[in-house]
Every structure is written in structure tokens, then in C-alpha cells.
Amino acid sequence: MELVLDERVRTALEQITDWYLPESGFMDGCLYPKNQNIKDFAFLYEVAADLLQQCLDKTADGYDEFVASVSASGEDGAAPYRRSYRGHRITTIQGPVFALRRMPQTVPGLNDLGLDQALRKVLLSDHLNKGGLVLICGETGQGKSTTCAATIKERMFTLGSFCLTVEDPPEMPLHGVHGQGRCYQTEVQSGNFAQAMRGAMRCYPTVNGSILYVGETRDHETAAEVLRIAMNGNLVFTTIHASDVPNALKRLLSMASQTMGDDAKDILSSVFRVGMHQVLEDVRPLPGQPPRKKLNNTFLLSQGASSPVANKIRNEEIDGLANDISQQKIVMTKQGPDALLRLWT
């Protein structure tokens, strides 16, 4: 539904990061970042009512993840307006509540994220055009999807890559042309990831360096398809919840093994190329400056199916990868990323 939004409403919407809307009625809801009650802001009632109705409509079929939007036409000389929110239905002791988190309107560059230049060179290396798996892990809210989107956007710009995404729901605006590259974003419902990924494999053009982005790997069917598609020569980016890279690999292997059996560890060892764990850390601002966060990354590379990292995965010695992470960090610091990239097979 398109709303007529005056300047006061538009200004407020630019400041609101999160809405919490009880299914029983938005008047008992709240707004963040300042934990304010919606009932204290009468000029936002129409927007809150529209968002709540979208939440009810989008979860009527039983799905808990969705996207809701506030849209306004450019009447009376005002510019058209659109803000999208990623929604999740929470079951509380007092009934369902819809949590809406504001989604970004642009994809940042890797430099904007504060990513180490050596890691940036690895993520943009043309060695990855041969295919493989890039696994970004961390806890909720640590910017995993943002790092994936920023990397994919720059690969499209610099290498002309073609990308398909399978997301639930899409979080970053990647759809469209980026330099010589192009991205098609698709939205699927929870439980349909594997089917959507199999369909995506029939849609790639005959070019090198095609990318598949899977928003999150969280079930055994998706994990198995991620490995199969990477094995077919595509570059696959995905995120997974884990406390570090070795635990991310163990979790992915555990899920994929439910479908693929013992083949899972052989395939994972062959296709795994980059693993990165990231944490957003608070940085104390200088006087007069706003607070900000710094991205802290831990990485692991596997240059091919016969690398030491691949052999440890194949032999189920994943806990031993902590040593490889430490050694690669030393090499990267003292010799730079080329010392690792030239070992690529």
C-alpha cells in the first residue's frame, strides 16, 4: 500500500531502525533505537497500521520470515519514498510479535567495510573464477550478509561476473547491472532453498566465474546443494552461524552428511576455498564524533583439493585447522596475500 507521507513522517522513518509490532495491535508496540512506545507518536499510526497488516498477510501461510515495506508516491513535489524491513515473527508468552529491522538501501564497497586490503585481494582474486565455496560465518548481526554482498558486487564490477541469489528474504540491493556484471535476486520461502538452488543451476549463462549466493545455510538439504553446486564449478557464497571457521566447517559437514553420507567430507575438502569469521567491534569515538564499529576478521584459505587444509577436512581433522589459521595469518602479515595465492591450483 502506498501512503502519503509528510516531511515529519519521512524524517522519523530515517531514524527508526526497528519496529516491534504485537499481532494483537500496534498500539502496544515500540520503536528503536530509543525504545519508544508507538502510542506516543500519533503521526506514525497510519504507517504502523500498514506495516502490521503486511506482517499479518505475509505470515498467514505459516512462514515466519518476510520483507515489509513503506512506500509513498512523489505527490506535491516530494520525491518517491521506499523503506524496506526484514521481518520475523516472534512467539512470546503474550502472543506473537513482529520484529522489523530496517534494510540497507545500498551495498557498501569492501573498502567501506574496513576490510583488510590483503583479504580484499583474496576475495577478488580471479583464482575464484574456477569455482568453489566461500563461507562467511559469525553470530547474528555481525554483518555476514553485508560482506558477501559487497564482495559479490565488486566481483561483478571488476570481473563481469553473473550472479544468482537464493535468499529468505533478500537483504541487500544487489539486483541489476553492476559494471559488466549482472545479478538476479530471488526470494524463496523457508524450506524451499534446495529446490530453488536446483532450479538456479538451469539458469546460468555460458560464462566463466558465475556466482551463486545462498543467504544462509541452515538445513541439511541446503548444505548438500551448496556443496554440489560448488563441485560443478560455480563460485558459491553462503553464510552460516558459527563461533569460528573450524566450527562453521564442522556444522556444514554435519548437515550435508545427513544427505550425502561420507561423500560430504570428500566434496567439502575439494570445494572449500575461503572461510572467514567476523565480529563487529565497538570503537570508542573521538570527541564530537558518532560511535562506529570495526570489522574484525579471521580467515582460512584452501588453495585446492590437495592443500593441507583440504587434507585435514578429508581426514576429519578439522580441529587442527586452528594451526593453519595461525600460520596463514603470519604468512599474510609478513609476505602478503600473493604468498598464499600463488599456491592456488
Solvent accessible surface area in square Angstrom, and as a share of the most:
residue,aa,sasa,rsa
1,M,153,0.69
2,E,109,0.49
3,L,4,0.02
4,V,110,0.63
5,L,15,0.07
6,D,80,0.41
7,E,127,0.57
8,R,147,0.54
9,V,10,0.06
10,R,30,0.11
11,T,63,0.37
12,A,15,0.11
13,L,0,0.00
14,E,76,0.34
15,Q,119,0.53
16,I,11,0.06
17,T,39,0.23
18,D,14,0.07
19,W,0,0.00
20,Y,67,0.25
21,L,0,0.00
22,P,21,0.13
23,E,63,0.28
24,S,109,0.70
25,G,22,0.21
26,F,34,0.14
27,M,87,0.39
28,D,114,0.59
29,G,3,0.03
30,C,27,0.16
31,L,5,0.02
32,Y,80,0.30
33,P,88,0.55
34,K,151,0.64
35,N,95,0.49
36,Q,71,0.32
37,N,71,0.36
38,I,0,0.00
39,K,111,0.47
40,D,96,0.50
41,F,49,0.21
42,A,68,0.53
43,F,57,0.24
44,L,2,0.01
45,Y,64,0.24
46,E,98,0.44
47,V,2,0.01
48,A,0,0.00
49,A,44,0.34
50,D,13,0.07
51,L,0,0.00
52,L,17,0.08
53,Q,94,0.42
54,Q,29,0.13
55,C,0,0.00
56,L,58,0.29
57,D,89,0.46
58,K,84,0.35
59,T,16,0.09
60,A,87,0.68
61,D,94,0.49
62,G,60,0.58
63,Y,63,0.24
64,D,58,0.30
65,E,28,0.13
66,F,7,0.03
67,V,29,0.16
68,A,1,0.01
69,S,13,0.09
70,V,0,0.00
71,S,16,0.10
72,A,3,0.02
73,S,41,0.26
74,G,32,0.31
75,E,93,0.42
76,D,151,0.78
77,G,82,0.79
78,A,41,0.31
79,A,67,0.52
80,P,108,0.68
81,Y,27,0.10
82,R,141,0.51
83,R,23,0.08
84,S,26,0.17
85,Y,0,0.00
86,R,59,0.22
87,G,1,0.01
88,H,76,0.34
89,R,70,0.25
90,I,63,0.32
91,T,111,0.64
92,T,53,0.31
93,I,180,0.91
94,Q,172,0.77
95,G,27,0.26
96,P,30,0.19
97,V,28,0.16
98,F,0,0.00
99,A,19,0.15
100,L,2,0.01
101,R,140,0.51
102,R,61,0.22
103,M,24,0.11
104,P,63,0.39
105,Q,104,0.46
106,T,100,0.58
107,V,9,0.05
108,P,34,0.21
109,G,19,0.19
110,L,0,0.00
111,N,89,0.46
112,D,110,0.57
113,L,36,0.18
114,G,56,0.54
115,L,6,0.03
116,D,82,0.42
117,Q,110,0.49
118,A,19,0.14
119,L,9,0.04
120,R,61,0.22
121,K,95,0.40
122,V,0,0.00
123,L,1,0.01
124,L,25,0.13
125,S,12,0.07
126,D,89,0.46
127,H,54,0.24
128,L,0,0.00
129,N,43,0.22
130,K,130,0.55
131,G,7,0.07
132,G,2,0.02
133,L,0,0.00
134,V,0,0.00
135,L,1,0.01
136,I,1,0.01
137,C,1,0.00
138,G,0,0.00
139,E,91,0.41
140,T,107,0.62
141,G,56,0.54
142,Q,37,0.17
143,G,24,0.23
144,K,18,0.07
145,S,20,0.13
146,T,34,0.20
147,T,1,0.01
148,C,1,0.01
149,A,0,0.00
150,A,0,0.00
151,T,2,0.01
152,I,0,0.00
153,K,47,0.20
154,E,23,0.10
155,R,0,0.00
156,M,0,0.00
157,F,106,0.44
158,T,85,0.49
159,L,66,0.33
160,G,29,0.28
161,S,2,0.02
162,F,28,0.12
163,C,0,0.00
164,L,13,0.07
165,T,0,0.00
166,V,2,0.01
167,E,5,0.02
168,D,9,0.05
169,P,3,0.02
170,P,28,0.18
171,E,50,0.22
172,M,13,0.06
173,P,59,0.37
174,L,1,0.01
175,H,110,0.49
176,G,21,0.20
177,V,91,0.52
178,H,22,0.10
179,G,35,0.34
180,Q,163,0.72
181,G,2,0.02
182,R,104,0.38
183,C,0,0.00
184,Y,91,0.35
185,Q,32,0.14
186,T,55,0.32
187,E,98,0.44
188,V,23,0.13
189,Q,64,0.28
190,S,42,0.27
191,G,66,0.63
192,N,60,0.31
193,F,9,0.04
194,A,5,0.04
195,Q,126,0.56
196,A,27,0.21
197,M,0,0.00
198,R,113,0.41
199,G,19,0.18
200,A,10,0.08
201,M,57,0.25
202,R,194,0.71
203,C,79,0.47
204,Y,40,0.15
205,P,55,0.35
206,T,146,0.85
207,V,83,0.48
208,N,140,0.72
209,G,7,0.07
210,S,7,0.05
211,I,0,0.00
212,L,0,0.00
213,Y,7,0.03
214,V,0,0.00
215,G,13,0.13
216,E,30,0.13
217,T,0,0.00
218,R,78,0.29
219,D,52,0.27
220,H,69,0.31
221,E,84,0.38
222,T,1,0.01
223,A,0,0.00
224,A,0,0.00
225,E,11,0.05
226,V,0,0.00
227,L,0,0.00
228,R,86,0.32
229,I,2,0.01
230,A,5,0.04
231,M,103,0.46
232,N,100,0.51
233,G,37,0.36
234,N,16,0.08
235,L,1,0.01
236,V,0,0.00
237,F,1,0.00
238,T,0,0.00
239,T,4,0.02
240,I,0,0.00
241,H,59,0.26
242,A,12,0.09
243,S,68,0.44
244,D,52,0.27
245,V,1,0.01
246,P,13,0.08
247,N,60,0.31
248,A,0,0.00
249,L,0,0.00
250,K,79,0.33
251,R,86,0.31
252,L,0,0.00
253,L,19,0.09
254,S,67,0.43
255,M,17,0.08
256,A,0,0.00
257,S,42,0.27
258,Q,124,0.55
259,T,61,0.35
260,M,25,0.11
261,G,36,0.34
262,D,114,0.59
263,D,86,0.45
264,A,0,0.00
265,K,43,0.18
266,D,65,0.33
267,I,22,0.11
268,L,0,0.00
269,S,0,0.00
270,S,39,0.25
271,V,9,0.05
272,F,0,0.00
273,R,32,0.12
274,V,0,0.00
275,G,1,0.01
276,M,0,0.00
277,H,23,0.10
278,Q,1,0.00
279,V,55,0.32
280,L,57,0.28
281,E,63,0.28
282,D,116,0.60
283,V,34,0.19
284,R,221,0.81
285,P,52,0.33
286,L,118,0.59
287,P,133,0.83
288,G,92,0.88
289,Q,98,0.43
290,P,104,0.65
291,P,113,0.71
292,R,144,0.53
293,K,116,0.49
294,K,106,0.45
295,L,19,0.10
296,N,71,0.36
297,N,30,0.15
298,T,58,0.33
299,F,17,0.07
300,L,0,0.00
301,L,0,0.00
302,S,0,0.00
303,Q,13,0.06
304,G,2,0.02
305,A,45,0.35
306,S,87,0.56
307,S,11,0.07
308,P,87,0.55
309,V,3,0.01
310,A,0,0.00
311,N,61,0.31
312,K,49,0.21
313,I,0,0.00
314,R,69,0.25
315,N,94,0.48
316,E,116,0.52
317,E,91,0.41
318,I,8,0.04
319,D,103,0.54
320,G,25,0.24
321,L,0,0.00
322,A,55,0.43
323,N,94,0.48
324,D,12,0.06
325,I,23,0.12
326,S,62,0.40
327,Q,107,0.48
328,Q,18,0.08
329,K,130,0.55
330,I,93,0.47
331,V,40,0.23
332,M,18,0.08
333,T,108,0.63
334,K,162,0.69
335,Q,114,0.51
336,G,20,0.19
337,P,19,0.12
338,D,69,0.36
339,A,9,0.07
340,L,9,0.04
341,L,12,0.06
342,R,173,0.63
343,L,107,0.53
344,W,22,0.08
345,T,105,0.61
